Amino acid sequence: LDKGADRELVTAYERDAIRPHVLGRFRDLLVATAQSPAMLFYLDNWQSTGPTGPCRAGAGRRQGLNENYGRELLELHTLGVDGGYTQQDVTEAARCFTGWTIRQPRESGDFFFNPRMHDRGEKHVLGRTIQPAGMDEGLQILDMLSRHPSTAKFISTKLATRFVTDAPPPALVEKMAKVFLETDGDLREVMRTMIN
């Protein structure tokens, strides 16, 4: 709430990105949060540009790549700190999300993809080659991460830690992660497995 426009954006983030997807498919939640103006502003992705992106007004220099969202996506939202990614994966993922920005960010604007800001080169994330495809590159990354076994384990661990105990039994986390993968990230079914 203390970061600029997020004072106005955080309510819509909870209402429009989190609540409608909290018991749906994890991939849908990832897309909603990635495209949320609150997330784009908070992690500075709205300013992240490829090497040929527009210059910052009045500065006479390129804005450049910002890795904040790429890092948080891998470390805190999906794979977890021990999920098998490298710094190179963070950088390449961040390149996939260049151009994901906010229309009129100081006026509580909405998400839009700006192709002029996008890095149009080939990227390599977690051993997979991402061909230049504009906004679809970011969606490919979210698809890949939402189906990754490390994400299933990380999210299951977080849920069990929050709702069961600070040190959840490994067998419970394994069951939840298995359901996560079998149901394509259906969070309602993961929670049902935890409760049962």
C-alpha positions, 0 to 999 in steps of 0.5 A: 500500500505504500508504493505509489499507485498501488494505494489505488490498485491493491483493492482491485487486485484482491477483488479481481485477481485473487478472489475469483481464482482462489479455488480455481485452476492455479494457472488462471490465478497466475495469469490474473496476478501477472496481468494485474496492474497492482502486481505490474506496478509493485514489481516494476514490470510495467517499465521493463523493456527489451533492448529496443524498447522506448526511451524513458521520457526526458531521460534520453536512455532506455528503461531496460530489463527489470527482473523483479517479476521474473524472480518473484514468479519463480521464487515466490509464486511457483517453483520455490527457492529450491525449485531448480531454476537459475539466475539465467532462468530469472533473466530469460523469464523477465525477458518474456514479460517485457511489454506486459505493462499498464495503460496510464499507470498513475491513473489506475489504468488497466493491463495491456501488452505493448509490443514496442517494449517487448524483447523480440529475441529467442529465450531459454527458460528451464531448458525450454526454448521460447520462440518470439511470440509477443505476449504469448511468450509470457503465457507460455511461461505461466503454462509451463510453471503452473504444470511444473512438479516443483510448483505442485510441491511448493504450493502444496507445502504453502497451503499445508503450512498455512492451514494444517501446521508449520511443519506439514507431514511430507506424506500430506504434501506429496498427496496434495502435489500429486492431486495438483498435477493430476488435476492441472492445478485445481486448487479446490481439489488440492484443498479437498485432499488436504482437508480429507 
